[in-house]
Amino acid sequence: MATAPGVDEPRLHELDSGRSWVVVAATFLSTFTVFGVVYSFGAFFDSMADDFGTGKGATALMFSITTAWYFGLGLVSGKAADRFGPRPVLLVGAVALGVGLLATSRVESIWWGYLTYGVGAGTAVACGYVPMVATVGGWFERRRTLALGIAVAGIGAGTLACAPLASALIDAHGWRTTYVVFGIGGTALLLIAAIGAHRPPIVVGQAPLDLRSVVRQRAFIVLYTGALLGSLALFVPFVFIKSYATDQGIDSRLAATLVGLIGASSIVGRLGLGALGARFGSVRLIQFSFGSMAASYVLWLVAGGSFAVLVIFTVVMGVGYGGFIALSPAVVATLFGTVGMGAILGATYTAAGIGGLIGPPVAGELIDRASYSAAIVFAMVLTTLATVVLLALPVRRTGHTP
C-alpha cells in the first residue's frame, strides 16, 4: 500500500489492523452505555412526571436539555479528542455520568433535574460519542463505513438493553434507585471502554483544519439544515412512544419494549446500511434513511391501540434512525476528510442539539393542548422536509481535503 499524503509511514500499517478493531469495540461499549442511559428516559417519563407533578412538555424538557447539551458540547469534546486523544475525554465522561445520575436520584424538583441530569448525562454522551466515533474514523481507511456502523451499533444495543431494564427496575425499586444503579454501572462500563480508547495513527504534514471555512461550504450547510429539521422530530418517539402506548391501553411493560425495539432495529440500520456504504455511497444511503423515517410516522399516525402496528413503526423508524447515526460520520469523512473530523462532526451535531432541545417539548405541548396525532404530524412533516433538503447533498468530497 502506498503511503497516503500526510500519514506517518511507520504507523500506516496500523490502519484497518487488529488494534483498530479494539477501538471499535471500545466505542461500541461507550455508545452502548451513554445512549443506553439517555434513551431509556422514556421508561422514567411517567414516574418522574407523577413524582414532580409536571406535564408532558415540562418533563420532556429534561430529555431535551440533555440532548442539546451533549450535541452542543460535542464540538468541544471533539476538539479536545483531536488534541489530547479520546481516553482523557472519555474518563471525564465516566465521572460526569456517575455524579450526574447519583445527584438526579436525590433531586426534589424537576428544575434541579434539568441541571443534574442534563449536564451530567449530557456531558457523558458528549465525551463518549463524538470523540470515540471520530477516533474510529481515523483508524480505518478501507473498511471505515463498516467499522463506524459496528461502533455506533452500541447505541441501538444500549437502547434495546437499558429501556426494558429500566422499566423493570423502576417497577421493583422506583426511578430514584434505578438511577443509582445506572450511575454506578454506567461509570464502570465507561472506565472499561477507556482502556481501548487509543489515539489514531499520527497524521503529519497537514494544513491545520480551518473549521470556519468548512462550515461555510454549501455541502455543510445542506447537511446541517437536514440534520436540524430531522432532529426536531427524531427524539419524539424516544420520549413519548411508551406514554402513547399506555394511554392506548397497552400494558406498561409491553409499551416499554417499543423503545427497545427502536434500538434493536436501529442495529440493523447501522450494520446493514453501514456495510452497504462502500457500494452505494454514504450520501445516498443517508438520504434513504431520512426518507424511511419520514414514512414511518404514517404508521404511528394510523396505529391507534394496535401494538402490532406500533411494532412495525418502531422497526421502520429504527432502521432509518440507525442508518442516520451510522452514516453521518461516514458522510462527514466523505465530504470533508478525516483531519479534524472530531471538530467537524461536533459542529454538525450542534444541529441535533438544537433539534433535540426544541422538538420534544413542542411535541409535548401539542399533546397536552391538542392530541398525540398533532405531535406525530409535526414529526412527520419535519422529517419529510429534512429528506428533501438532503437530496441537495453532493456525493463526493468538496473543499476540505485530508
N, C-alpha and C positions, 0 to 999 in steps of 0.2 A: 504494500500500500504506500502510495506516495505521501510525503508529508504535506498536510494541508497548510495553507498560509496561516501564519500566526499561531501554530500549535508547536509546543516544545517537543522535539522529536523523541527524546528519551521517554516521554510519558505517553506518546501517541498510541503505543501498543495497549495501553490500559483502556482505551475506548472499546465499548462492547465486550469487556472482559468479565471474568468472574466477580471481580470487585465491583464492577458496575451493577451487577445484579444484587449484590449485597445492599447497595444504596437503594435500589428499587424496593427490596424487602423492608428496609428501614422506613422508606417513605410510605409504603403500604401500611405499616404499623402506626406511623404518625397520623396519617389521614384517617385511618380506622378509629383512632382514639378521639381526636379532636372533633371530627364531624359526627362520630357516634354519639358523643355527649350533646352537641348542639342540635343535631337533627332529631334527637329524641324529645325535644322540647314539647312537641305536640302531646306526648304522653303525660307531661306535667301540667298541661294547659288548664284543664278543668279544675284540678285540685288547687292550683295556685290562685285561679280566679275566685274560687269559693273562699279560700283562706283569706285573701286580701280584700274580697268584696268588690272586685273590679269587673268591668265589662270586657267584651272581646277585644275591642280596639286598644284599651289601655294595657291589657295583658299581653297582647301580641306585640306591643311596643318593646317589651323586654327582649324578645327574639330579634326584633328589627334593629335595636340599638347594638346588639351583639353582632349582627350581620354587618352593619355599617362600620362598626369598629374594626372587625377583622379584615374586611376588604380594604378599608381605608388605610389601616396600619400595614397592610401588605406591601405598600410602596416603600415604607421604612424598613420593614423586616427583609424585603427582597434586596434592598441596597446593602443592608448590614451583612446579609449572607454573601453577597458578591465581594464584600471587603474582608470579612472575618471568617467566612466559612459557615456552613449550616449548623454545626454542632453547638457553638455557644448560643446561637439564636434559639435552637430547639430546647436547650436547657432553661432558658428564660421562660419559654412557653410552658414547660413542665411545672415550674414554680407557680406561674400565674394561674394555671388550671387548678392546682390543689388549693391555693389560697382563695381563689375566686369562688369555687364551689363550696368550700367549707364555710366561707363568710355568708354565701347565699342561703345556706341551710339555717342560718340564725337570724335572718332579717325579719322584721315585723311589719315592714311597709314595702310595697312594691317599688316605691321611689328609691329605696336603698338597693333593692334588687336590680334596678336598672344599672346601678353603679357596680355592684359586686359581681353580678353575672355578666353584664355587658362588657366590662373592662377585663374581668378575669378570664372568662371563657373566650371572649373575643381576642384577647392577646394570645391565648394558647393557639387558636386557629391561625392567626396571622403568623405566628412563629413556626407552626407545624405544617403549613400548607405551601404557600408561595415559595419560601426558601428551599424546601425539600423538593418540590416539583421542578423548580428551576435547576437544582443540582442534578436531578436525573437527566434533564435535557443536555447538560454539559458532559455527562458521562457516556453518551451514545452518539453514534454517527449513522450507522446502517440500520439499526433497529430502534430508533428513537421513538417513533409513534407507538409501537407495540409496548416498549418499556414504560412510556408515560401512561398508556392505558392500564397496564397492570398496577402501576404505582397508585393511581387515583382510584382504582377499584376498591381500595381500602375505604373510601368514602361510602360506597354502597354497602360493603360488608359491615362497616360500623353501624350504619343506619339499620340494616337488617337485624343485627345482633342486639343493639342497645335499646331500640324503641320497645320491643316486647319485654326485654329485661327490665327496663324502667317501669313499664306498666305493672309487671308482676311485683316488683319491689315496692312500688307505691301502694298497691292494694294491700300488701302484707305489713309494711312498716311506715308508710307515709312518704310524702315527697321530700321532706327535710332529711330524713335518714338516707333516702336514696341518693341525694346529692353528696352526702358524706361518703357513701360507698363509691360513687363515681369519681369524686375528687381524689380519694386515696388510690383507687385502681388506675385512674387515668394518668396520674403523675408517675406511677411505677412503669406503665407502658411507655410513656414518652422518654423516660430515662433509659429504658432498654433500646428504644429506637435511636437515641443519640449515639449509641456505640457504633452504629453503622452509618452515621451521617458524615461521610468523607467528602472533602472538597474535590471538585472535578479536576482533571488534568490541567496543568498550568497553561494559560494562554499568554503568549508573548508577542511583541511586535505589533500590537493592535492599536489603532487610534482609539482614544477613550470614547466611551459612549456619550453622545450628546442627546440626552433624553428629550430636551425641548424640541430638537429638530424632528425626532421620531413622532412625538405627539401632534405635530403639525401636518404630518403626512395624511393624504386622503385615505389611505388604507387604514390607518389607526383611527381616524375619525369615524369611518364607517363601522369598524369593529366595535368601537366604544359605544356608538349610538345603538347598535343592535343589542349589545350586552346590557345596556341600561334599560331599554324597553323590555327585553326578555326578563330581566331580573326583577322588574316591578311585579311580575306575575309569578316568577319561579318559586318563591317561598310560600305562596298562598296555600298549596296543598299540604306542605310540611306542618304548617301551623293549624290548619282548620279541617283537614280531612277526617281526623278522628272525631272531632266535635260534631261535624256534619253527620257522620255515620251514626253516632249515638243519638243525635236529635231525630234521626230517621227510625229509631227503634232497634238498631243493631247493638248487640252485646258489646260492652266496653272493651273487653279483652280482644274480641274479634275485630273491633274497629281499630284498635291499636296496631294490629298486624298490617293494616293498609300502609302506614308509614314505612314499616319494614319491607313491604312489597315494592315500594318505590326504590328503596335501597337495593333490594335483590335484583330487580330488573335493570337498575342502572349499571350493575356489574356487567350485564350482557352488553349494554350500550358502550361501556368503557372498553371492554375487552374486544367485542365484536367490531365496533366501528373503529377502535384504535388499530386493530390488526389490518383493517381494510384501508387505512390511511395511505399506506405506501402505494396501493393500487389505484385508488380513485382520487386521492388528494384530500388533505385535511380540510381545505376550504369548502369543497363541495359537500363533504360529509357533515360539516358543522351546519351548513345551510339545511341539509336534510334533517338534522337533529332538531333544529328550531321548528321546522315545518311539522315534525311529528308531535312536538309538544303542543303546538297550536291546535292540531287536530284532536288531540286527546281531550281537551276541555269540552268538546261536544259530547263526549261520553259522560263526563261528570254532570253536564247540564241536564242530560236526559235520564240519569241513573235513578233518581228518586231513592227509594229504600232498597233497591236491588244490590245486594252485596256482590253478586257475580259481575254486574256491570262496573261497579266500583273497582273490583279487582282488575278488570280489563283496562280501565282508565289508568290505574296506578302502574300497570305494566307498560302500556304505551308511553305514558308520560315519563316513567323511569328510564326507559331505553333512550328517549330523546335527551333527557336531562343528563344521563350518563355520557352520551356522546358529546354533549356540550362541554362538560367538565374535562373529559379526556382529551378532546381535540383542541381546546383553547390554547394550551401551551404549545402544541404542535403547530397551530396556525401562527402564533407569535414567532416561533422559530422559523417557519417558512417565509413569513413576510419581512421579518426584521433581523433574523440571525440569532445566534446564541450568546454573543458577547453582551454582557449586561442584561441577560434575559430576566434575572430576578427583578431588576428595576422596571423593565418594560412590562412584564407580567403583572407586577404590583400596580403599575399605573393603569393597566387595562382593568384590573379587578376593582378599582375605585368605582367603576360604573355599577358593578354588582352591589357594592356597599350602599350607594345611593338608592338603587332599586330596592334592596332589602330593607332599608330604613323606612321608605315611603310605602311600599307595596302592602305588607301585611296589616299595618294599622288602617290604611284606607279600606282594604278588604273587610277588616273587622267592623269599621263604621258602616260600610254598605250592608253588612249582615245585620247589625243592630238596628239600622234605620229602615232597611228595605227587606232583603232576603238573601239567602245563600246564592240564588240564581244571579242576582246583580253582581256579586263578587266574582262568580265564575265567568260571567260575560266580560267583566273588567279584565280578568286574566287572559281570556281567550283573544280579545281584541288586541291587547298589548303584545302578546306573543306572535300574533299574525303580522302586526306591523314590524316587529323585530325581524321576522323571516324575510319580509320584503326588503328591508334595509340591507340585510346581509347578502342579498343577491348581487349587490354592487361591489362586493369584495373582489380584488384581483386574486388570481390563483397562483401567482408566482411572487418571488421576493421583490420588494421595492426598496429604494432608498438605502437604509442602513444595511451594511454588508458585514458578515462576520469574518 
